[in-house]
Amino acid sequence: MNRKKKINSILKKRLKKINAKNAPASKEKYISKAERAKLEAEEQTATDIEATAN
């Protein structure tokens, strides 16, 4: 592989990585099991408070 071609391929790889990082993510960010349980507990207490207020 000649020098120009190798440099161009390296630069293309870098551009491809940068574009992939900047592209919008197709899937949601991962939320751990403990974090989901904590969020669910907070939501549950919020609904309990609303139910008692009415």
ZADO-1210 file (C-alpha; in nm, 4 decimals, padded with zeros to 6 digits):
<atoms>
<atom x="00.0000" y="00.0000" z="00.0000" code="MET" pos="1"/>
<atom x="00.1493" y="00.3305" z="-00.0973" code="ASN" pos="2"/>
<atom x="00.1949" y="00.6159" z="00.1472" code="ARG" pos="3"/>
<atom x="-00.0844" y="00.8400" z="00.0153" code="LYS" pos="4"/>
<atom x="-00.3395" y="00.5625" z="00.0187" code="LYS" pos="5"/>
<atom x="-00.2472" y="00.4622" z="00.3725" code="LYS" pos="6"/>
<atom x="-00.2728" y="00.8207" z="00.5026" code="ILE" pos="7"/>
<atom x="-00.6066" y="00.8683" z="00.3278" code="ASN" pos="8"/>
<atom x="-00.7444" y="00.5463" z="00.4730" code="SER" pos="9"/>
<atom x="-00.6364" y="00.6484" z="00.8242" code="ILE" pos="10"/>
<atom x="-00.8013" y="00.9887" z="00.7862" code="LEU" pos="11"/>
<atom x="-01.1191" y="00.8293" z="00.6508" code="LYS" pos="12"/>
<atom x="-01.1313" y="00.5957" z="00.9523" code="LYS" pos="13"/>
<atom x="-01.0978" y="00.8932" z="01.1884" code="ARG" pos="14"/>
<atom x="-01.3759" y="01.0825" z="01.0096" code="LEU" pos="15"/>
<atom x="-01.5976" y="00.7762" z="01.0223" code="LYS" pos="16"/>
<atom x="-01.5456" y="00.7440" z="01.3999" code="LYS" pos="17"/>
<atom x="-01.6155" y="01.1142" z="01.4578" code="ILE" pos="18"/>
<atom x="-01.9325" y="01.0988" z="01.2480" code="ASN" pos="19"/>
<atom x="-02.0490" y="00.7889" z="01.4332" code="ALA" pos="20"/>
<atom x="-02.0042" y="00.9650" z="01.7679" code="LYS" pos="21"/>
<atom x="-02.1942" y="01.2734" z="01.6494" code="ASN" pos="22"/>
<atom x="-02.4798" y="01.0750" z="01.4952" code="ALA" pos="23"/>
<atom x="-02.7935" y="01.0474" z="01.7082" code="PRO" pos="24"/>
<atom x="-02.8091" y="00.7280" z="01.9086" code="ALA" pos="25"/>
<atom x="-03.0641" y="00.4770" z="01.7836" code="SER" pos="26"/>
<atom x="-03.1144" y="00.3199" z="02.1243" code="LYS" pos="27"/>
<atom x="-03.1788" y="00.4667" z="02.4665" code="GLU" pos="28"/>
<atom x="-02.9038" y="00.5085" z="02.7210" code="LYS" pos="29"/>
<atom x="-02.8623" y="00.2073" z="02.9520" code="TYR" pos="30"/>
<atom x="-03.0181" y="00.2389" z="03.2974" code="ILE" pos="31"/>
<atom x="-02.8943" y="-00.0060" z="03.5599" code="SER" pos="32"/>
<atom x="-03.1283" y="-00.2346" z="03.7487" code="LYS" pos="33"/>
<atom x="-03.0677" y="-00.0494" z="04.0766" code="ALA" pos="34"/>
<atom x="-03.1379" y="00.2859" z="03.9101" code="GLU" pos="35"/>
<atom x="-03.4627" y="00.1532" z="03.7612" code="ARG" pos="36"/>
<atom x="-03.5728" y="00.0262" z="04.1028" code="ALA" pos="37"/>
<atom x="-03.4934" y="00.3642" z="04.2580" code="LYS" pos="38"/>
<atom x="-03.6897" y="00.5510" z="03.9902" code="LEU" pos="39"/>
<atom x="-03.9830" y="00.3127" z="04.0285" code="GLU" pos="40"/>
<atom x="-03.9844" y="00.3631" z="04.4063" code="ALA" pos="41"/>
<atom x="-03.9828" y="00.7423" z="04.3639" code="GLU" pos="42"/>
<atom x="-04.2684" y="00.7195" z="04.1158" code="GLU" pos="43"/>
<atom x="-04.4633" y="00.4939" z="04.3515" code="GLN" pos="44"/>
<atom x="-04.4263" y="00.7379" z="04.6428" code="THR" pos="45"/>
<atom x="-04.5325" y="01.0251" z="04.4201" code="ALA" pos="46"/>
<atom x="-04.8522" y="00.8448" z="04.3189" code="THR" pos="47"/>
<atom x="-04.9195" y="00.7498" z="04.6831" code="ASP" pos="48"/>
<atom x="-04.8902" y="01.1134" z="04.7901" code="ILE" pos="49"/>
<atom x="-05.1298" y="01.2228" z="04.5119" code="GLU" pos="50"/>
<atom x="-05.3794" y="00.9530" z="04.6086" code="ALA" pos="51"/>
<atom x="-05.3796" y="01.0580" z="04.9747" code="THR" pos="52"/>
<atom x="-05.4104" y="01.4270" z="04.8827" code="ALA" pos="53"/>
<atom x="-05.7315" y="01.3694" z="04.6853" code="ASN" pos="54"/>
</atoms>
